Amino acid sequence: MLLATTHKTPVGNLYLIADQHVLLGAGFRSYEDLLERMDAKDSARGIKVVRKIEIISDLVADYFDGDMNAFGGIQVRQPGADFSQSCWKAMRKISAGKVISYADLAKKAGSPDAVRAAGSACARNLIAPIIPCHRIVKTGGALGNYGYGLPTKEWLLRFEGALQ
């Protein structure tokens, strides 16, 4: 049985699903949205809604209270191809308040020509904003897309100090 909880944020509810202390899904839509995109073996285990998930809930609260490094303490796991895994790992190394381009992400993930695949890794990220795909922007600085809407991406980047 997986654990699930909801954290109220300034941009709406953040839904979290974890296996003990490992976060498997996070997003601003619903538990159902996360379960549909999770590994089938995990989503088949079912969820138990709890008031908070030990360690993870506290670190999420710390982030929204202003500790921009809190997400770094959360262990994560999600299904995906090797290049996507490399992209997600590279995203976690981007400091709050900074942004990089999709081209930079492709380079950091080990395949400079795979810019479109880097964008796809952002789109398939199941653990937002903990794996901070919101910190990836278009070359030239335009925000680009965000699965939870541009207002949410813009709020996160402002909160972190990347936008004025």
C-alpha positions in Angstrom: 0.0 0.0 0.0 1.3 3.4 -1.0 0.9 6.5 1.1 -0.8 9.6 -0.3 -1.3 13.1 1.1 -2.2 16.6 -0.1 -0.2 19.7 0.7 -2.0 23.1 0.3 0.3 25.5 -1.6 -0.2 29.1 -2.9 -0.8 27.6 -6.4 -3.2 24.9 -5.4 -3.1 21.5 -3.8 0.1 19.4 -4.3 -0.7 15.7 -4.4 2.0 13.4 -3.1 2.3 9.6 -3.4 5.1 7.7 -1.8 6.4 4.2 -1.0 7.6 4.7 2.6 10.2 7.6 2.3 10.5 7.4 -1.5 8.4 9.8 -3.5 6.8 8.2 -6.6 4.5 11.0 -7.7 3.9 14.6 -7.1 1.7 17.1 -9.0 -0.9 19.8 -8.9 -3.8 17.8 -10.5 -5.0 14.7 -8.6 -4.1 11.4 -7.2 -5.7 9.8 -10.2 -3.5 11.7 -12.6 -0.4 10.5 -10.8 -1.6 6.9 -10.5 -2.3 6.8 -14.3 1.3 7.9 -15.1 3.1 5.8 -12.5 4.7 2.4 -13.0 1.8 -0.1 -13.3 3.2 -2.3 -10.5 3.2 0.7 -8.1 -0.2 2.1 -9.0 -1.7 -1.4 -8.7 -0.7 -1.4 -5.0 -3.4 1.1 -4.1 -3.1 4.1 -1.9 -3.9 5.0 1.7 -4.6 8.7 2.2 -2.8 9.9 5.3 -2.5 13.3 7.0 1.2 13.5 6.2 4.0 11.3 4.9 7.0 11.2 7.2 10.0 13.2 6.1 8.5 14.1 2.7 5.6 16.2 4.0 7.9 18.2 6.3 10.4 18.9 3.5 7.6 20.0 1.1 6.3 22.4 3.9 9.9 23.7 4.4 10.2 24.5 0.7 6.9 26.5 0.6 8.0 28.2 3.9 11.1 29.5 2.0 13.8 26.8 2.3 14.7 26.5 -1.4 17.0 23.5 -0.7 14.4 21.4 1.1 13.5 19.3 -2.0 17.0 18.0 -2.2 16.3 15.8 0.9 13.5 13.9 -0.8 14.3 10.5 -2.3 12.5 9.9 -5.6 11.8 7.1 -8.1 9.9 7.1 -11.4 9.8 5.0 -14.5 11.6 6.2 -17.6 14.2 5.5 -20.2 17.9 6.1 -19.4 18.0 9.5 -21.1 14.9 10.7 -19.2 16.5 9.5 -15.9 19.6 11.5 -16.8 17.5 14.6 -17.5 15.7 14.2 -14.2 19.0 13.8 -12.3 20.4 16.9 -14.0 17.2 18.9 -13.2 17.7 18.2 -9.5 21.2 19.8 -9.7 19.7 23.2 -10.9 19.7 25.5 -7.9 16.5 27.4 -7.0 16.6 30.8 -8.5 18.3 29.5 -11.6 17.0 28.4 -15.0 18.6 26.5 -17.9 17.4 25.9 -21.4 16.2 22.7 -22.9 19.4 22.6 -24.9 21.5 23.0 -21.7 19.5 20.2 -20.1 20.2 17.9 -23.1 23.9 18.7 -22.8 23.9 18.1 -19.0 22.1 14.8 -19.5 24.9 13.6 -21.9 23.3 14.1 -25.3 23.6 17.7 -26.6 21.6 16.9 -29.8 18.6 15.4 -27.9 16.9 18.8 -27.2 13.4 17.4 -28.1 14.0 14.4 -25.9 14.9 16.7 -23.0 11.6 18.5 -23.5 9.8 15.2 -23.5 11.5 14.2 -20.2 10.2 17.5 -18.7 6.7 16.6 -20.0 6.8 13.1 -18.5 8.2 14.2 -15.2 6.0 12.6 -12.6 7.5 14.3 -9.6 7.0 18.0 -10.1 8.0 20.4 -8.6 10.4 18.2 -6.5 12.2 17.3 -9.7 12.2 20.9 -10.9 11.2 20.8 -14.6 9.8 24.3 -14.0 13.4 25.5 -14.0 13.8 24.6 -17.7 13.0 27.4 -20.2 13.4 27.9 -23.9 16.6 29.2 -25.4 16.3 33.0 -25.2 14.5 32.9 -21.9 10.8 32.4 -22.9 9.2 30.2 -20.2 8.1 27.4 -22.6 5.5 24.9 -21.4 4.6 23.4 -18.1 2.3 20.5 -17.5 0.5 22.3 -14.7 0.1 25.6 -16.6 2.2 28.6 -17.2 0.8 30.5 -14.2 2.1 27.8 -11.9 5.5 27.7 -13.5 5.7 31.5 -13.4 4.7 31.5 -9.7 7.3 28.8 -8.8 10.1 30.7 -10.6 9.1 34.0 -9.0 9.0 32.3 -5.5 12.5 31.0 -6.1 13.8 34.3 -7.3 14.4 33.4 -10.9 11.9 35.9 -12.2 11.3 39.5 -11.1 
